[in-house]
């Protein structure tokens, strides 16, 4: 567990990484691989999947480094906030494609990629919290067993 100033600095680093990954993921989420006809809706949104894998790795890093779920929630919440702000951006230069029946007919791939990235950023945060919790519990059990074994040997 981190204490004091190191924990605050690590939280600031998690926030900065969250902003950076939110922006980076938004920039690459639109890369898709169309399977079949363009209008079929059969796409592999590999950009969004890649961005989600990067976010998941950063979340696990934050949780295992800090030994706490707070940093995981901070980083994941920051990514989701950035992605939501971009998704809801009302300006003419949009980086994400909103769903509507008209847009779905002409651009199903970008709509799928945008939704996968937006909702996936929340889902990977929840998954990472579970994964980090399991790792922290396992490490704590191993540490306690080692301490008990050491005490028995003394």
TIKEPA-139575 format. One record per residue (C-alpha): residue number from 1; residue in one letter; x, y, z. Coordinates in Angstrom, 3 decimals. Each point is the difference from the previous one (the first is absolute). Layout:
// residues N
{pt NUM,'A',{X,Y,Z}} ...
//
This chain:
// residues 154
{pt 1,'X',{0.000,0.000,0.000}} {pt 2,'X',{1.233,3.446,-0.886}} {pt 3,'X',{-0.040,2.759,2.574}} {pt 4,'X',{-0.129,3.763,0.015}} {pt 5,'X',{1.658,2.001,-2.720}} {pt 6,'X',{0.828,-3.034,-2.178}} {pt 7,'X',{-3.675,-0.973,-0.058}} {pt 8,'X',{-1.071,3.499,-1.030}} {pt 9,'X',{2.610,0.095,-2.759}} {pt 10,'X',{-1.075,-3.438,-1.199}} {pt 11,'X',{-3.645,1.143,-0.047}} {pt 12,'X',{0.991,2.995,-2.125}} {pt 13,'X',{1.900,-2.343,-2.321}} {pt 14,'X',{-3.075,-2.260,-0.258}} {pt 15,'X',{-2.146,3.004,-0.895}} {pt 16,'X',{2.495,1.098,-2.683}} {pt 17,'X',{0.228,-3.530,-1.412}} {pt 18,'X',{-3.813,-0.151,-0.037}} {pt 19,'X',{-0.240,3.216,-2.004}} {pt 20,'X',{2.713,-1.164,-2.401}} {pt 21,'X',{-1.608,-3.420,-0.532}} {pt 22,'X',{-3.429,1.578,-0.446}} {pt 23,'X',{1.360,2.223,-2.753}} {pt 24,'X',{2.165,-2.716,-1.585}} {pt 25,'X',{-2.817,-2.547,0.058}} {pt 26,'X',{-2.382,2.486,-1.556}} {pt 27,'X',{2.485,0.632,-2.782}} {pt 28,'X',{0.492,-3.701,-0.815}} {pt 29,'X',{-3.444,-1.446,0.800}} {pt 30,'X',{-1.330,0.619,-3.506}} {pt 31,'X',{2.304,-2.520,-1.647}} {pt 32,'X',{-2.251,-2.781,-1.208}} {pt 33,'X',{0.224,-3.043,-2.172}} {pt 34,'X',{-3.114,-0.450,-2.149}} {pt 35,'X',{-1.085,-3.609,-0.481}} {pt 36,'X',{-2.186,-0.456,-3.057}} {pt 37,'X',{-2.025,2.855,-1.506}} {pt 38,'X',{0.522,3.514,1.319}} {pt 39,'X',{-3.637,0.361,1.059}} {pt 40,'X',{-0.239,-3.445,1.617}} {pt 41,'X',{1.075,1.168,3.444}} {pt 42,'X',{2.490,-2.862,0.284}} {pt 43,'X',{3.096,1.760,1.237}} {pt 44,'X',{2.884,-0.649,2.310}} {pt 45,'X',{0.661,3.257,1.900}} {pt 46,'X',{3.639,-0.861,0.609}} {pt 47,'X',{0.944,3.580,0.886}} {pt 48,'X',{-2.514,0.087,2.850}} {pt 49,'X',{1.033,-3.455,1.205}} {pt 50,'X',{3.679,0.989,-0.076}} {pt 51,'X',{-0.746,3.204,1.925}} {pt 52,'X',{-1.970,-1.976,2.604}} {pt 53,'X',{2.892,-2.451,0.432}} {pt 54,'X',{2.356,2.945,0.594}} {pt 55,'X',{-2.383,1.477,2.575}} {pt 56,'X',{-0.401,-3.368,1.755}} {pt 57,'X',{3.786,-0.412,0.220}} {pt 58,'X',{0.378,3.505,1.446}} {pt 59,'X',{-2.770,-0.671,2.523}} {pt 60,'X',{1.629,-3.215,1.195}} {pt 61,'X',{3.347,1.789,0.214}} {pt 62,'X',{-1.537,2.793,2.097}} {pt 63,'X',{-1.711,-2.402,2.376}} {pt 64,'X',{2.903,-2.365,0.512}} {pt 65,'X',{2.524,2.804,0.365}} {pt 66,'X',{-2.052,1.911,2.560}} {pt 67,'X',{-1.494,-3.029,1.736}} {pt 68,'X',{-3.370,1.724,-0.074}} {pt 69,'X',{-3.145,0.138,-2.103}} {pt 70,'X',{-0.262,3.782,0.372}} {pt 71,'X',{2.608,0.635,-2.684}} {pt 72,'X',{-1.703,-2.481,-2.324}} {pt 73,'X',{-3.270,1.880,0.418}} {pt 74,'X',{1.730,3.365,-0.476}} {pt 75,'X',{1.738,-1.044,-3.212}} {pt 76,'X',{-3.028,-1.821,-1.415}} {pt 77,'X',{-2.372,2.788,0.966}} {pt 78,'X',{2.257,2.524,-1.687}} {pt 79,'X',{0.104,-2.037,-3.219}} {pt 80,'X',{-3.789,-0.400,0.036}} {pt 81,'X',{-0.513,3.716,0.668}} {pt 82,'X',{2.250,0.988,-2.915}} {pt 83,'X',{-1.729,-2.486,-2.318}} {pt 84,'X',{-3.465,1.147,1.105}} {pt 85,'X',{0.924,3.657,-0.507}} {pt 86,'X',{1.186,-0.786,-3.513}} {pt 87,'X',{-3.066,-2.157,-0.694}} {pt 88,'X',{-2.379,2.750,1.117}} {pt 89,'X',{1.950,2.826,-1.655}} {pt 90,'X',{-2.567,2.107,-1.896}} {pt 91,'X',{2.419,1.634,-2.446}} {pt 92,'X',{0.284,-0.675,-3.717}} {pt 93,'X',{3.390,-1.764,0.344}} {pt 94,'X',{-1.039,-3.211,1.705}} {pt 95,'X',{2.446,-2.828,0.613}} {pt 96,'X',{-2.694,-2.530,0.876}} {pt 97,'X',{-3.077,-1.018,-1.983}} {pt 98,'X',{-3.337,0.105,1.806}} {pt 99,'X',{-2.651,-2.586,-0.655}} {pt 100,'X',{-3.069,0.965,-2.013}} {pt 101,'X',{-1.927,-2.092,-2.538}} {pt 102,'X',{1.285,2.155,-2.862}} {pt 103,'X',{3.623,-0.205,1.108}} {pt 104,'X',{-0.324,-3.735,0.678}} {pt 105,'X',{-1.110,-0.583,-3.599}} {pt 106,'X',{2.987,1.770,-1.492}} {pt 107,'X',{2.756,-0.459,2.636}} {pt 108,'X',{-0.635,-3.052,2.178}} {pt 109,'X',{3.699,-0.674,0.602}} {pt 110,'X',{0.892,3.375,1.510}} {pt 111,'X',{-3.151,-0.092,2.138}} {pt 112,'X',{0.971,-3.420,1.364}} {pt 113,'X',{3.588,1.114,0.625}} {pt 114,'X',{-1.161,3.127,1.859}} {pt 115,'X',{-2.415,-1.906,2.217}} {pt 116,'X',{2.565,-2.730,0.729}} {pt 117,'X',{2.573,2.610,1.012}} {pt 118,'X',{-2.428,2.101,2.058}} {pt 119,'X',{-1.706,-2.782,1.957}} {pt 120,'X',{3.074,-2.220,-0.028}} {pt 121,'X',{1.999,2.634,1.866}} {pt 122,'X',{-2.404,-0.391,2.922}} {pt 123,'X',{-0.125,-3.788,-0.280}} {pt 124,'X',{3.786,-0.474,0.053}} {pt 125,'X',{0.209,2.177,3.102}} {pt 126,'X',{-2.397,-2.320,1.814}} {pt 127,'X',{1.829,-3.100,-1.286}} {pt 128,'X',{3.357,1.442,1.030}} {pt 129,'X',{-1.309,0.746,3.488}} {pt 130,'X',{-0.985,-3.656,0.387}} {pt 131,'X',{3.328,-1.206,-1.412}} {pt 132,'X',{2.051,2.303,2.227}} {pt 133,'X',{-2.040,-0.994,3.033}} {pt 134,'X',{0.745,-3.679,-0.671}} {pt 135,'X',{3.719,0.759,-0.402}} {pt 136,'X',{0.092,2.053,3.206}} {pt 137,'X',{-1.829,-2.672,1.993}} {pt 138,'X',{2.277,-2.730,-1.371}} {pt 139,'X',{3.114,2.032,0.823}} {pt 140,'X',{-1.303,0.687,3.518}} {pt 141,'X',{-0.686,-3.707,0.609}} {pt 142,'X',{3.485,-0.917,-1.240}} {pt 143,'X',{1.572,2.678,2.206}} {pt 144,'X',{-1.890,-1.212,3.082}} {pt 145,'X',{0.961,-3.631,-0.661}} {pt 146,'X',{3.644,0.989,-0.359}} {pt 147,'X',{-0.158,1.958,3.259}} {pt 148,'X',{-1.633,-2.940,1.793}} {pt 149,'X',{2.619,-2.404,-1.373}} {pt 150,'X',{2.783,2.358,1.070}} {pt 151,'X',{-1.491,0.272,3.498}} {pt 152,'X',{-0.172,-3.801,0.285}} {pt 153,'X',{3.639,-0.350,-0.973}} {pt 154,'X',{1.137,2.425,2.682}} 
//
